[in-house]
Amino acid sequence: MSHLPDRERAPDGNDSRGDIGPQEMVPSRKNVVLVDGVILNGPTTDAKAGEKFVEDACRLIMEEVVLKATDISEKVCEWRPPEELKRLLDLELRDVGEPHHRLLERCRDVIRYSVKTNHPRFFNQLYAGLDYYSLVARFMTEALNPSVYTYEVSPVFLLVEEAVLKKMIEFIGWKEGDGIFNPGGSVSNMYAMNLARYKYCPGIKEKGLSGLPRLILFTSAECHYSMEKSASFLGIGTENVRFVETDGRGKMIPEELEKRVQEAEKEGAAPFLVCATSGTTVLGAFDPLDEIADICERHGLWLHVDASWGGSALMSRKHRRLLQGIHRADSVAWNPHKMLMAGIQCCAFLVKDKSDLLKRCYSANASYLFQQDKFYDVSYDTGDKSIQCSRRPDAFKFWMAWKALGTLGLEERVNRALALSRYLVEEIKKREGFKLLMEPEYANICFWYIPPSLRQMEEGPEFWAKLHLVAPAIKERMMKKGSLMLGYQPHRGRANFFRQVVISPQVSREDMDFLLDEIDLLGRGM
């Protein structure tokens, strides 16, 4: 191995390693160093070519995604079956890289054949639309590529997360609290389950499951499926998840919860957690939090509220009543990437406890990251509150949108979405062939489309069996046409129905009318 000569001395003969100016920080080329046949001098990346590719790709994104995001003449999706799409995309990875122009073609194809979730007529999920400010925040964080665990590597984004969590805690109604951003509402629910178990029996962190009683948790029959997944993952077991019956609107019945808790206690099991839901996935139902909180207090149970979907109603003075009593919860899951459009993924897990319970539960005190003798306040090294090591600065997207729109702008976003939902409900009532499942209280509008061939049929088993086939057939037609995207599902014995969700501020009254017109057009001949 060959070596570089010593650093050259300054003209005055002094060693130049003292005060280093900008020019001194740029290394000069010296003798070639060869190790294992590899030349180590200078970077091997072609910076000019890379910069040009970034420039051209950004222009392509701007033209093909951002500028077309609100253009209703564009398709929501360019549908292709999997095998055909594999051929079109040329997914094979080869030994030799591709040239600049071919890579741009790949980018164009990816955009062309991807679903345009920013399109005003994408209603398929509980997220939609384009927020320009959070998009810029995403561009910035992707370029900076930070990981949010210590202040030394992510000073700005740790302070941003602290500020956003503090404000969200304020909207929940707590005087103080703690929290962490994490990848998804499902993970937030898992955090809650594990934290509640740790609070119930702190020794589990060191001793494991072997010495525990049979733990039981309670949740709504309409809860998110992540509750079962979390119980399985954490070793609690899906059989120990007790599902509490709901009323006709999908809300947990407090009297049924009380009964289930008492049954578990009589069995000799150990109830420890109740998960209420504020905004169920299908019906958009909000559990009665005050009554559930009363039961939790009587039995000493941790109350977690899965407000992943409905939490954003807290931003609206008009609609925050839907979450009456949420301040009594011990923990809350809230996803700003849904109604508030902060961009996937942006999910907060918030805890009322301010005694470092979150850190005590999850910390591993890695000495190479969380040294206690650093030169700054190490309380800002918050990464040990997370089950992750590397963690994205998701709070920054929400912070940027909040900065741009203000609280009043975010409130208007919620109010407009729910006003458009109300408009659609009234239009459904007026139109022949459309039937609501129930009056919605949030942005989930669930309805059937009854084609002309079934409108005179009596509503018996044969009618419902035939109607069950209608929504999937219409969904196929709309996807292949690319005119809109709308979800459907069966639900607790009901035939398949459409679930329309209004989120994006790009959506207008005309889009609501188009949705009903298009469904009628696609299903009229069935």
C-alpha positions in Angstrom: 0.0 0.0 0.0 1.3 3.4 -0.9 0.8 6.5 1.3 0.2 10.2 0.9 3.1 12.5 2.0 2.6 14.6 5.1 0.4 17.7 4.9 2.4 20.5 3.3 3.5 23.3 5.6 2.2 26.8 5.2 4.5 29.3 3.3 5.6 30.8 6.7 6.9 27.3 7.7 4.2 26.8 10.4 2.1 23.7 10.5 -1.2 24.5 8.8 -3.3 22.3 11.0 -4.3 25.2 13.3 -7.0 27.6 12.0 -8.5 25.9 9.0 -10.0 28.1 6.3 -12.4 26.9 3.5 -9.6 26.1 1.1 -7.7 24.1 3.8 -10.8 21.9 4.2 -10.6 20.8 0.5 -8.1 17.9 0.2 -5.5 18.2 -2.6 -4.7 15.3 -4.9 -1.6 13.4 -3.8 0.0 10.1 -4.8 -2.3 7.3 -5.8 -3.3 4.9 -3.0 -4.0 1.4 -4.2 -5.6 -1.1 -1.8 -6.7 -4.6 -2.9 -6.6 -3.4 -6.5 -8.9 -0.5 -5.8 -7.8 3.1 -6.3 -8.9 5.2 -3.3 -8.1 8.7 -4.5 -11.1 10.9 -5.2 -14.8 10.0 -5.4 -16.0 7.5 -8.0 -19.4 9.0 -8.3 -20.0 11.1 -11.4 -21.4 14.1 -9.6 -22.2 16.0 -12.8 -24.2 13.1 -14.3 -26.0 12.6 -11.0 -26.9 16.2 -10.6 -28.2 16.3 -14.2 -30.4 13.2 -13.5 -31.8 14.7 -10.4 -32.6 17.9 -12.3 -34.3 16.1 -15.2 -36.2 13.7 -12.9 -37.5 16.6 -10.7 -38.7 18.3 -13.9 -40.5 15.1 -14.9 -42.1 14.8 -11.4 -43.3 18.4 -11.6 -44.7 18.0 -15.1 -46.2 14.5 -14.7 -47.3 14.5 -11.1 -47.6 17.9 -9.5 -49.0 19.9 -12.4 -51.5 17.1 -13.3 -52.5 16.4 -9.7 -55.7 18.4 -9.9 -56.5 17.7 -13.6 -59.7 15.8 -13.8 -59.1 15.0 -17.5 -56.3 12.7 -16.4 -57.0 9.1 -15.5 -56.9 8.1 -11.8 -55.1 4.9 -12.9 -53.8 3.3 -16.1 -54.8 -0.2 -15.3 -52.7 -3.2 -16.4 -52.8 -6.8 -15.2 -49.7 -7.9 -13.3 -48.0 -10.0 -16.0 -48.5 -7.2 -18.6 -47.2 -4.6 -16.2 -44.1 -6.6 -15.5 -43.3 -6.6 -19.2 -44.0 -2.9 -19.6 -41.8 -1.9 -16.7 -38.8 -4.3 -17.5 -38.2 -5.1 -13.9 -35.2 -7.2 -14.3 -32.0 -6.1 -12.6 -28.8 -6.6 -14.6 -25.0 -6.5 -14.2 -24.6 -3.3 -16.1 -26.4 0.0 -15.3 -28.6 1.8 -17.8 -28.0 5.2 -19.4 -29.5 8.5 -18.3 -32.3 8.6 -21.0 -33.4 5.0 -20.2 -33.6 5.8 -16.5 -35.8 8.8 -17.2 -38.1 6.5 -19.3 -38.3 4.2 -16.3 -39.3 7.1 -14.1 -42.0 8.1 -16.6 -43.3 4.6 -16.7 -43.5 4.3 -13.0 -45.5 7.5 -12.9 -47.8 6.5 -15.7 -48.8 3.1 -14.3 -49.0 4.1 -10.6 -52.3 5.1 -9.1 -52.7 8.8 -8.8 -53.7 9.2 -5.2 -53.5 13.0 -5.6 -56.3 12.9 -8.2 -59.5 14.6 -7.1 -61.4 11.4 -7.9 -59.3 9.0 -5.8 -61.6 8.0 -3.0 -60.3 4.5 -2.4 -58.5 4.9 1.0 -58.4 7.0 4.1 -55.8 9.2 2.6 -55.9 11.2 -0.7 -54.9 14.5 -2.3 -51.8 16.6 -2.6 -50.6 19.0 0.1 -47.9 21.1 -1.6 -46.2 22.2 1.6 -45.8 18.7 3.0 -44.6 17.5 -0.4 -41.8 20.1 -0.3 -40.9 18.9 3.2 -40.7 15.3 1.9 -38.4 16.5 -0.9 -36.2 18.2 1.7 -36.0 15.2 4.1 -35.3 12.8 1.3 -32.5 14.9 0.1 -31.0 15.5 3.6 -31.6 11.8 4.5 -31.7 12.3 8.3 -32.4 9.7 11.0 -34.1 11.0 14.0 -32.6 9.5 17.2 -30.0 12.0 18.5 -29.7 15.7 18.5 -26.2 15.6 17.1 -27.3 14.1 13.8 -30.8 15.5 13.6 -31.0 18.8 15.6 -33.7 20.5 13.5 -36.0 17.6 13.1 -35.9 16.6 16.8 -37.0 20.1 17.8 -39.7 20.1 15.1 -41.0 16.8 16.4 -41.1 18.2 19.9 -43.0 21.3 18.8 -45.6 19.3 16.8 -46.2 16.7 19.6 -46.6 19.5 22.1 -49.3 21.1 20.0 -51.1 17.8 19.3 -51.1 17.1 23.0 -52.7 20.5 23.6 -55.5 19.6 21.1 -56.2 16.3 22.9 -56.7 18.4 26.0 -53.9 17.2 28.2 -51.8 19.7 30.2 -48.7 17.7 29.4 -47.6 14.5 27.8 -45.1 12.6 25.7 -45.1 10.9 22.3 -43.2 9.7 19.3 -43.9 9.6 15.5 -43.8 6.2 14.1 -44.6 4.2 10.9 -48.3 3.8 10.9 -51.4 3.7 13.2 -51.0 -0.1 13.5 -47.6 0.5 15.1 -49.1 3.2 17.4 -51.7 0.6 18.6 -48.9 -1.8 19.2 -47.0 0.8 21.2 -50.1 1.4 23.3 -50.7 -2.3 24.0 -47.0 -2.9 25.0 -46.9 0.3 27.1 -50.1 -0.6 28.9 -48.7 -4.1 29.6 -45.4 -2.6 30.9 -47.3 -0.2 33.2 -49.3 -3.2 34.5 -46.3 -5.4 35.1 -42.9 -3.5 34.6 -40.9 -6.7 35.2 -41.9 -8.0 31.8 -39.1 -6.0 30.2 -36.4 -8.1 32.0 -38.2 -11.3 32.9 -40.4 -11.9 29.8 -43.8 -13.5 29.5 -43.2 -16.6 31.7 -44.3 -15.1 35.0 -47.3 -13.2 33.7 -51.0 -13.9 34.4 -53.3 -14.3 31.4 -53.7 -10.8 30.2 -57.0 -9.7 28.6 -57.7 -6.6 26.5 -60.9 -5.2 25.2 -61.7 -3.5 22.0 -64.7 -2.8 19.7 -66.0 -5.3 17.3 -65.4 -2.6 14.7 -61.8 -1.9 15.7 -58.8 -1.9 13.3 -57.4 -5.3 12.6 -54.0 -4.2 14.0 -55.3 -4.9 17.5 -55.3 -8.7 16.7 -52.0 -8.4 14.9 -50.4 -6.6 17.9 -51.8 -9.1 20.4 -50.3 -11.9 18.3 -46.9 -10.1 17.8 -46.6 -9.3 21.5 -47.3 -12.8 22.7 -50.6 -11.8 24.3 -52.5 -14.0 21.9 -55.5 -13.3 19.7 -57.8 -15.4 22.0 -57.2 -12.9 24.7 -58.6 -10.0 22.7 -62.2 -9.6 23.8 -64.4 -7.9 21.1 -67.1 -5.8 22.6 -70.4 -5.6 20.7 -71.4 -2.4 18.9 -74.7 -0.7 18.3 -76.3 -0.2 14.9 -74.0 2.7 14.1 -70.8 0.8 14.9 -70.1 2.3 18.3 -68.9 0.3 21.3 -71.7 -0.4 23.8 -70.4 0.6 27.3 -72.7 -1.8 29.1 -71.3 -4.7 27.0 -67.8 -3.6 27.9 -68.6 -3.6 31.6 -70.0 -7.1 31.2 -67.0 -8.4 29.4 -64.6 -6.9 32.0 -66.5 -8.6 34.8 -66.5 -11.9 33.0 -62.7 -11.8 32.6 -62.2 -11.0 36.2 -64.4 -13.9 37.3 -62.3 -16.2 35.0 -59.2 -15.2 37.1 -57.7 -13.4 34.1 -56.0 -10.0 34.3 -57.8 -7.2 32.3 -55.3 -4.4 31.6 -56.3 -2.5 28.5 -59.3 -1.1 26.6 -58.9 0.3 23.1 -61.7 2.6 22.0 -61.9 3.8 18.4 -62.6 7.3 17.2 -63.4 6.9 13.6 -63.7 3.3 12.6 -62.3 2.2 9.3 -65.5 1.3 7.5 -68.4 3.1 9.1 -66.5 6.1 10.6 -68.0 5.5 14.1 -66.8 7.2 17.3 -67.0 5.2 20.5 -68.5 7.0 23.6 -65.3 7.9 25.3 -66.6 9.4 28.5 -68.6 6.3 29.4 -65.7 4.0 28.4 -63.3 6.1 30.5 -65.7 5.7 33.6 -65.4 1.9 33.2 -61.6 2.0 32.8 -61.3 4.1 36.0 -63.5 1.7 38.0 -61.4 -1.3 37.0 -58.0 0.3 36.8 -57.6 -0.3 33.0 -55.4 1.7 30.6 -57.5 3.5 28.0 -56.1 3.8 24.5 -58.0 5.7 21.8 -57.3 4.7 18.2 -58.0 8.0 16.6 -55.8 7.3 13.6 -58.6 8.3 11.3 -60.9 10.5 13.5 -58.3 12.4 15.5 -58.1 15.2 12.9 -61.6 16.2 13.9 -59.9 17.7 17.0 -58.7 20.5 14.8 -62.3 21.6 14.1 -64.2 23.6 16.8 -67.4 22.4 15.0 -66.6 18.7 14.9 -64.3 18.0 17.9 -67.4 17.0 19.9 -67.1 13.7 18.1 -64.1 12.9 20.4 -65.7 14.2 23.6 -63.8 12.7 26.5 -60.5 11.9 24.7 -58.6 13.9 27.3 -59.3 11.1 29.7 -57.4 8.6 27.6 -54.0 7.3 28.7 -52.7 7.2 25.1 -53.9 8.2 21.6 -53.0 7.2 18.1 -53.5 10.1 15.6 -52.5 10.0 11.9 -52.1 13.5 10.3 -51.4 11.8 6.9 -55.1 11.0 6.7 -57.6 13.9 6.9 -54.8 16.5 7.3 -52.9 15.2 4.3 -49.4 15.4 5.8 -48.2 12.7 3.4 -47.7 9.0 4.1 -46.5 8.3 6.5 -47.1 10.7 9.4 -48.4 9.0 12.5 -48.2 10.1 16.2 -48.5 8.0 19.3 -49.2 10.3 22.2 -49.1 9.5 25.9 -50.6 11.4 28.9 -47.8 10.2 31.2 -44.9 12.6 31.6 -42.7 10.4 33.9 -40.6 9.0 31.0 -42.8 5.9 30.9 -42.3 5.6 27.2 -38.5 5.7 27.5 -38.4 3.3 30.5 -40.5 0.8 28.5 -38.5 1.0 25.2 -35.0 2.1 26.1 -32.0 -0.1 25.5 -29.4 2.6 26.4 -27.1 1.8 23.4 -23.8 3.3 24.5 -22.7 4.1 20.9 -25.7 6.4 20.4 -27.0 7.6 23.8 -23.8 8.6 25.6 -24.5 10.5 28.8 -21.3 12.6 28.7 -22.1 14.5 25.5 -21.4 18.3 25.3 -25.1 19.2 25.0 -28.4 18.4 26.8 -28.9 14.7 26.2 -32.6 14.9 27.0 -32.9 15.9 23.3 -31.7 12.4 22.3 -35.2 11.0 22.2 -34.5 8.0 20.0 -34.6 5.6 22.9 -38.3 6.2 23.3 -38.8 4.4 19.9 -38.7 0.7 19.0 -36.8 1.8 15.9 -33.3 2.9 15.6 -33.3 4.6 12.2 -36.4 6.8 12.1 -37.8 9.2 9.5 -38.5 12.9 10.4 -42.2 12.5 9.7 -43.3 15.3 11.9 -41.6 17.8 9.6 -44.2 17.2 6.9 -47.0 18.1 9.3 -45.1 21.0 10.7 -44.5 22.5 7.2 -48.2 22.2 6.3 -49.3 23.6 9.7 -46.8 26.5 9.3 -48.2 27.2 5.8 -51.9 26.9 6.6 -52.1 27.7 10.3 -54.5 26.1 12.7 -57.5 27.8 11.0 -56.4 26.5 7.6 -56.3 22.9 8.9 -59.6 23.4 10.6 -61.1 24.6 7.3 -59.7 21.4 5.6 -61.7 19.3 8.1 -64.8 21.4 7.9 -64.9 21.4 4.1 -64.4 17.6 3.8 -67.3 17.0 6.2 -69.5 19.6 4.4 -68.8 17.8 1.1 -69.7 14.5 2.7 -73.0 16.0 3.8 -73.6 17.2 0.3 -73.0 13.7 -1.1 -75.3 12.1 1.4 -78.2 14.5 0.4 -77.6 13.7 -3.3 -77.7 10.0 -2.6 -81.0 10.4 -0.9 -82.4 12.2 -4.0 -81.2 9.7 -6.6 -83.0 6.6 -7.7 -81.0 3.5 -7.4 -78.8 4.7 -4.5 -79.4 3.7 -0.9 -77.5 4.7 2.3 -76.5 2.1 4.9 -76.9 4.8 7.6 -76.5 8.5 8.2 -72.8 9.1 8.6 -71.3 11.2 11.4 -67.9 11.6 9.7 -66.5 11.4 6.2 -67.3 7.7 5.5 -70.3 7.5 3.3 -71.5 3.9 2.8 -74.1 3.2 0.2 -75.4 0.6 -2.3 -76.0 1.2 -5.9 -79.0 -0.8 -7.1 -79.1 -1.3 -10.9 -82.4 -1.0 -12.8 -82.7 -4.8 -13.0 -83.0 -5.1 -9.2 -85.1 -2.0 -8.4 -88.4 -3.8 -8.5 -87.2 -7.0 -6.7 -88.3 -7.6 -3.1 -85.4 -7.3 -0.6 -85.0 -11.0 0.2 -82.0 -13.4 0.1 -82.0 -13.5 -3.8 -82.0 -9.7 -4.0 -79.1 -9.4 -1.6 -77.1 -12.2 -3.3 -77.4 -10.4 -6.6 -76.7 -7.0 -5.1 -73.5 -8.4 -3.5 -72.1 -8.9 -7.0 -72.8 -5.3 -8.2 -70.1 -3.3 -6.4 -67.2 -5.5 -7.4 -68.3 -5.4 -11.0 -68.6 -1.7 -11.1 -65.2 -1.3 -9.3 -63.6 -3.4 -12.1 -65.2 -1.2 -14.8 -64.1 2.1 -13.1 -60.6 0.8 -12.6 -60.2 -0.3 -16.2 -61.7 3.0 -17.4 -59.5 5.0 -15.0 -62.3 7.4 -14.3 -62.2 7.2 -10.5 -61.3 4.8 -7.6 -63.8 4.0 -4.9 -63.6 1.2 -2.3 -66.2 -1.4 -1.5 -66.6 -4.2 1.1 -69.1 -6.5 2.8 -69.7 -5.8 6.4 -71.1 -8.0 9.2 -73.5 -9.9 7.0 -74.3 -7.0 4.7 -73.9 -7.3 0.9 -71.0 -5.5 -0.7 -71.4 -1.7 -0.6 -69.4 1.3 -1.6 -67.5 3.3 1.0 -66.8 6.8 -0.2 -64.3 9.0 1.8 -63.9 12.7 1.3 -60.5 14.1 2.3 -58.7 16.2 -0.3 -59.4 20.0 -0.6 -59.0 19.6 -4.3 -62.3 17.7 -4.3 -65.3 19.8 -5.4 -69.1 19.5 -5.4 -68.8 18.7 -9.1 -66.6 15.6 -8.2 -69.4 14.4 -5.9 -71.9 14.7 -8.7 -69.5 12.9 -11.1 -69.0 10.1 -8.7 -72.8 9.3 -8.6 -73.2 9.9 -12.3 -70.3 7.6 -13.2 -71.5 4.7 -10.9 -74.9 5.0 -12.5 -73.3 5.0 -16.0 -71.1 2.0 -15.3 -73.9 0.0 -13.6 -77.0 1.0 -15.5 -76.9 -2.1 -17.8 -76.4 -4.7 -15.0 
